[in-house]
Amino acid sequence: MNITPVDQTDSWQDLLDHAESIRDVAIADHFAGNGDRVDQLSHEAAGLYIDFSKNRLNSDTLNLLIALAGEVGLVGHRDAMFEGRRINQTEDRAVLHTALRRPAGDVVTVEAASGGDSDAESTESDDNVTEENVIEGNVTEENVIEDVHQVLDQMAVFAGQVRSEQWTGATGKPIDAVVNIGIGGSDLGPMMAHRALRPYGRPPHSDREIDTRFVSNIDPADVFETLQGLDPETTLFIVVSKTFGTIETLTNARSARQWLLDGLREAHDSEPNGAVAKHFVAVSTNAERVADFGIDTDNMFRFWDWVGGRYSVASAVGLSLMIAVGPDGFRQFLDGMHEMDEHFRQAPLAENLPALMGLISLWYTNFLGAETQAVLPYSDHLSRFPAYLQQLEMESNGKGVDRLGRTLTVDTCPVVWGEPGTNGQHAFYQLIHQGTRIVPSDFIGFVHPSDPVGNHHDLLMANFFAQTEALAFGRDHEDPQRRFTGNRPTTTIMADRLDPLTLGRLIALYEHKTFTMGVIWGINSFDQFGVELGKEMATAIEPELTSDADLEHDPSTNRAIAHYRSRRQL
Ligand code: F6P
């Protein structure tokens, strides 16, 4: 495994030289000079059509990026992930979200714990990780696919019971609303996917429409507003937390439990027996904490430490989605992910969609000076996809040290952001068309609408095509205010329709894009220590807000807390 810092590789130098030579070549000039450009730079695989031709690069760029991927051992790292090696060295864990979507009967084993000191330096500097033992896997424990399918079956039984009204609340009424309580990966995945697949949760796709809602923020407004209009007798809460120690989730779950018990008492004068057991289920890796909270562990759906929070929507974390779209719809969602997993695992890098997306994003970040990456879905159903990708990419690769703890001397994850088209066109596209910054943008569109209404969809897609053309080729004008310089890079991503299969493919596409970029930078993309400091400090500050003890923070924080304390009394 290569431990040379990426910017000291030969390929990096080659890319720097190459960037100098093509920095000033406009996208229009690339097209003018190569009649085969679209053929060479567009691909169809795993149900997606992706056209990279409106980017500021040529085939030499891609060849050099692929050489860089070769020099840092992307393929070996990729295989190590799929084989269940403990590639998350800082936490000594395997990274096996891809196992969650494999068919029953497959075999994937997890490498046994090292048992010793798990710090990254010893793993890497021992130099005992070679291409050979990566691919063969050296120590195996259990076949995780059996466990995965046992939980999927448990989820399907439960989802079936809720959907068929066999599962009832404490007073015997069927469940008609499901509230997912979780945050980060325990919210964004199922919330984004539920919104994306809303049509698949109602007739004709689904025989039952369940009111599905999500509470994440500790802001009381979230739980308060989300519960408005719900009936405690017919509401089921799914408390989702990998650790079951997350303050937001536990606080929201306690408030929901209080709301349930108060509501049931109000309706029936007394609290029915087993109310919590009939209205609360949990998704977690930590059975002890689930039991401590008061949820029956028979009503717990487990997952494993080798599933990172932001990679967990295919696990039991997706239970609310499975209840909404049904077990068959959920299986299609997993199948879509698996299809993209297999593409990433098998396709040569020159045709490998996630690898190419990662390499091209890296090209802009490290060689052309881009600081952000826009994701612009031409689908209102994908309105939370950019937020989902923010956690996926920025929690994975927003790091300043490499796997060995060495300070990185190259830029890493760009700021990921976006909004659905056409809304964004009437807001921030001004900057993308005429601003001074380079904003590589992924345009995601569909041939068929999820909800056909009049000619809306053709109008939507006309805008989709128009924007990428205008951004790439611009339009000259004698008045500089009205001039469009063009040369604004976009990637076109199209699929037939936004169904469970396609959503699964898209999610896995971006997961493996993120993986590719992390490997090239030499980052461990699977820990997230950067979220810890603020959490710890909030825990210490909370009691200070209601006391008059001396404050021992910095002067600015002291003054802000003192201001809050004094105004809080009013
Ligand atoms: O604070 C960040 C984080 O740890 C995320 O990585 C994770 O998805 C989220 O919090 C929620 O964690 P949990 O599922 O353990 O409640």
Residues whose N, C-alpha, C, O or C-beta is under 5 A from the ligand:
A	BS01	F6P	I183 G184 G185 S186 V240 S241 K242 T243 F244 T246 G309 R310 Q528 V531
